[in-house]
Amino acid sequence: MTLSSPQRSALSDQVIAALRTQIASGEWPVGSRIPTEPELVEELGVARNTVREAVRALAHNGLLDIRQGSGTYVVATSELAGVMHRRFADADPHHVAEMRAALETSGARLAALRRTEQEMAQLDALLERREAAWESGEAERFVEADASLHLGVLAASHNDVLAAVYADLGEVMRDFLRLDIGEELRPEAHMDHARLIEAIRAGDEEAAAREAASHTQEWRCGATGAGSTKTPRSAGAADEGH
């Protein structure tokens, strides 16, 4: 006897698409808890089983993490981002820093050549948000604000492939930034990004690339000196790679 594979309903596919849009658009940021099952049922107007099937599908694809007794959390913005996060979870931090330097240097150089006035205004706002996050002393808030600024620079490069790769690797980089800064923001670890933004504004591609590279230089040195693949700060070097 041959058994046919069960087919997912068209309604389930629609719910999956709706939830994926919420994640990809940033309405549900990485690390946030999504609405509860009853809330999604009411919001979407579908049966509980349909919502459950959609959530499980996105969890299987690596976008969501179902935590018993706590809720369901966003862990990646796309299927590829989820794969990247799992693939490089134990990567050498030195290698992550080198990858980050390569992508951000190229992105900054292109942004200096191609950014629009609207994008420049957005970068100014993202820089202000980053500084406010630092002043707040909240490490996770700073991690997200720092990541948003760098994503903004990559978006201003007008290279969709480069920006997409950087976005898909974003949670990998956030993880190592979390490791690096720890639970407490220290004054000696702060890196001013104003020069990077001004270089992009001036259209100075070399200065923009140089500033982007400098933001990861100390971090890479710390990772090398640490002699460890897990704790880039264990060498005790003051990091300025943010």
C-alpha positions as CSV (number, residue, x, y, z in Angstrom):
1,M,0.0,0.0,0.0
2,T,1.3,3.4,-1.0
3,L,0.6,6.3,1.4
4,S,0.4,9.8,0.0
5,S,2.2,12.6,1.8
6,P,-0.2,14.9,3.7
7,Q,-0.6,18.3,2.0
8,R,-0.5,21.5,3.9
9,S,-3.7,23.5,3.4
10,A,-3.7,26.7,1.4
11,L,-5.0,28.5,4.5
12,S,-1.9,27.3,6.5
13,D,0.3,28.6,3.7
14,Q,-1.4,32.0,4.0
15,V,-0.9,32.1,7.7
16,I,2.8,31.1,7.3
17,A,3.2,33.9,4.8
18,A,1.6,36.4,7.1
19,L,3.8,35.4,10.1
20,R,6.9,35.5,7.9
21,T,6.0,39.0,6.8
22,Q,5.8,40.1,10.4
23,I,9.2,38.8,11.0
24,A,10.9,40.0,7.8
25,S,9.5,43.5,8.2
26,G,10.8,43.9,11.7
27,E,7.4,44.1,13.3
28,W,8.5,41.1,15.3
29,P,12.3,41.7,15.9
30,V,14.8,39.0,16.5
31,G,14.6,38.1,20.2
32,S,11.0,39.2,20.7
33,R,8.2,37.0,21.8
34,I,5.4,36.7,19.2
35,P,1.7,37.0,20.2
36,T,0.2,34.0,21.9
37,E,-1.7,31.3,20.0
38,P,-5.1,32.7,21.2
39,E,-4.1,36.2,20.1
40,L,-3.0,35.0,16.7
41,V,-6.3,33.1,16.3
42,E,-8.2,36.2,17.0
43,E,-6.0,38.5,14.9
44,L,-5.9,36.2,11.9
45,G,-9.4,34.8,12.1
46,V,-8.4,31.2,11.6
47,A,-8.6,28.0,13.6
48,R,-6.2,27.2,16.4
49,N,-4.8,24.2,14.6
50,T,-4.0,26.3,11.5
51,V,-2.0,28.8,13.7
52,R,-0.3,25.9,15.5
53,E,0.7,24.3,12.1
54,A,2.1,27.6,10.8
55,V,4.1,28.3,14.0
56,R,5.6,24.8,13.9
57,A,6.5,25.2,10.3
58,L,8.4,28.4,10.9
59,A,10.0,26.8,14.0
60,H,11.1,23.9,11.8
61,N,12.6,26.4,9.3
62,G,14.6,28.1,12.0
63,L,12.7,31.4,12.2
64,L,10.9,30.7,15.5
65,D,11.9,29.0,18.8
66,I,9.0,27.4,20.8
67,R,9.9,27.5,24.5
68,Q,7.6,25.5,26.7
69,G,6.2,27.6,29.5
70,S,7.7,30.8,28.1
71,G,6.3,31.4,24.6
72,T,7.5,31.5,21.0
73,Y,10.4,33.7,20.1
74,V,11.9,35.1,16.8
75,V,15.4,33.8,16.3
76,A,16.0,34.7,12.7
77,T,14.6,36.9,10.0
78,S,14.7,34.3,7.2
79,E,15.2,30.6,6.6
80,L,18.7,31.3,5.5
81,A,19.4,33.4,8.5
82,G,18.3,30.5,10.7
83,V,20.6,28.2,8.9
84,M,23.5,30.6,9.1
85,H,22.9,31.0,12.8
86,R,23.1,27.3,13.4
87,R,26.0,26.7,11.0
88,F,28.3,29.3,12.6
89,A,27.1,29.2,16.3
90,D,30.5,27.8,17.3
91,A,32.7,29.6,14.8
92,D,36.0,31.1,15.8
93,P,35.3,34.7,16.8
94,H,38.4,35.8,14.9
95,H,36.9,34.5,11.7
96,V,33.6,36.1,12.4
97,A,35.4,39.4,12.9
98,E,37.3,39.0,9.6
99,M,34.1,38.3,7.8
100,R,32.4,41.3,9.4
101,A,35.3,43.5,8.4
102,A,35.2,42.4,4.8
103,L,31.4,43.0,4.5
104,E,31.3,46.3,6.3
105,T,34.3,47.7,4.6
106,S,32.9,47.0,1.2
107,G,29.5,48.2,2.2
108,A,30.8,51.5,3.6
109,R,32.9,52.1,0.5
110,L,29.8,51.6,-1.8
111,A,27.5,53.6,0.5
112,A,29.8,56.6,0.2
113,L,29.4,56.4,-3.5
114,R,25.7,55.6,-3.8
115,R,23.8,56.8,-0.7
116,T,20.8,59.1,-1.1
117,E,19.8,62.1,1.0
118,Q,17.0,60.0,2.4
119,E,19.4,57.3,3.4
120,M,21.7,59.8,4.9
121,A,18.9,61.1,7.1
122,Q,18.2,57.5,8.2
123,L,21.8,56.9,9.0
124,D,21.9,60.0,11.2
125,A,18.8,58.7,13.0
126,L,20.3,55.3,13.5
127,L,23.5,56.8,14.8
128,E,21.6,58.9,17.3
129,R,19.7,55.8,18.4
130,R,22.9,53.8,18.8
131,E,24.4,56.5,21.0
132,A,21.2,56.7,23.1
133,A,21.3,53.0,23.5
134,W,24.9,53.2,24.8
135,E,24.0,56.0,27.2
136,S,21.1,53.8,28.6
137,G,23.6,51.2,29.7
138,E,21.4,48.4,28.4
139,A,23.6,45.9,26.6
140,E,20.9,44.2,24.5
141,R,19.5,47.5,23.5
142,F,22.9,48.6,22.3
143,V,23.5,45.3,20.4
144,E,20.3,45.9,18.4
145,A,21.0,49.5,17.8
146,D,24.5,48.9,16.7
147,A,23.3,46.1,14.3
148,S,20.7,48.4,12.9
149,L,23.2,51.1,12.1
150,H,25.5,48.7,10.3
151,L,22.5,47.2,8.4
152,G,21.6,50.8,7.4
153,V,25.1,51.3,6.0
154,L,24.9,48.1,4.0
155,A,21.4,49.1,2.7
156,A,22.9,52.4,1.5
157,S,25.4,50.5,-0.6
158,H,22.6,49.7,-3.0
159,N,24.1,46.2,-3.5
160,D,21.2,44.0,-2.7
161,V,23.2,40.8,-2.6
162,L,25.8,42.3,-0.1
163,A,23.0,43.7,2.1
164,A,21.1,40.4,2.1
165,V,24.2,38.3,3.0
166,Y,25.0,40.7,5.8
167,A,21.4,40.6,7.1
168,D,21.3,36.8,7.0
169,L,24.5,36.7,9.0
170,G,23.3,39.4,11.4
171,E,22.3,37.1,14.3
172,V,25.7,35.4,14.1
173,M,27.4,38.8,14.5
174,R,25.0,39.8,17.3
175,D,25.9,36.7,19.2
176,F,29.6,37.5,19.2
177,L,28.9,41.2,20.0
178,R,26.9,40.0,23.0
179,L,29.9,37.8,24.0
180,D,32.3,40.7,23.5
181,I,30.5,43.4,25.5
182,G,29.2,41.1,28.2
183,E,26.3,42.2,30.4
184,E,27.8,45.6,31.2
185,L,28.7,48.4,28.9
186,R,32.2,49.8,29.8
187,P,33.3,53.3,28.8
188,E,36.6,52.1,27.4
189,A,34.8,49.8,25.0
190,H,32.9,52.5,23.2
191,M,33.6,53.2,19.5
192,D,32.4,56.4,18.0
193,H,30.8,55.8,14.6
194,A,30.3,59.5,13.8
195,R,33.4,59.6,11.6
196,L,32.1,56.7,9.5
197,I,28.8,58.4,8.9
198,E,30.5,61.7,8.0
199,A,32.8,59.9,5.5
200,I,29.7,58.4,3.8
201,R,28.1,61.9,3.8
202,A,31.2,63.4,2.2
203,G,31.3,60.7,-0.4
204,D,34.8,59.8,0.7
205,E,34.9,56.1,-0.1
206,E,38.5,55.5,1.2
207,A,37.8,57.2,4.5
208,A,34.5,55.3,4.9
209,A,36.2,52.0,4.2
210,R,39.0,52.9,6.6
211,E,36.6,53.8,9.4
212,A,34.6,50.6,8.9
213,A,37.7,48.5,9.0
214,S,38.9,50.2,12.2
215,H,35.7,49.3,14.0
216,T,36.7,45.6,13.9
217,Q,40.5,45.8,14.2
218,E,40.7,45.8,18.0
219,W,38.0,43.1,18.2
220,R,40.0,40.9,15.8
221,C,43.2,41.5,17.8
222,G,41.4,40.5,21.0
223,A,40.0,37.4,19.4
224,T,43.5,36.4,18.2
225,G,45.1,37.1,21.5
226,A,42.5,35.3,23.4
227,G,43.5,31.9,22.1
228,S,39.9,30.8,22.4
229,T,37.1,30.3,20.0
230,K,34.4,31.2,22.6
231,T,35.5,34.3,24.6
232,P,37.0,37.1,22.5
233,R,37.5,39.2,25.6
234,S,39.5,36.7,27.6
235,A,42.8,38.4,26.6
236,G,41.6,41.5,28.5
237,A,42.0,43.8,25.6
238,A,39.7,46.8,25.4
239,D,37.4,46.2,22.5
240,E,36.4,48.9,20.1
241,G,35.0,46.7,17.4
242,H,31.4,47.9,17.5
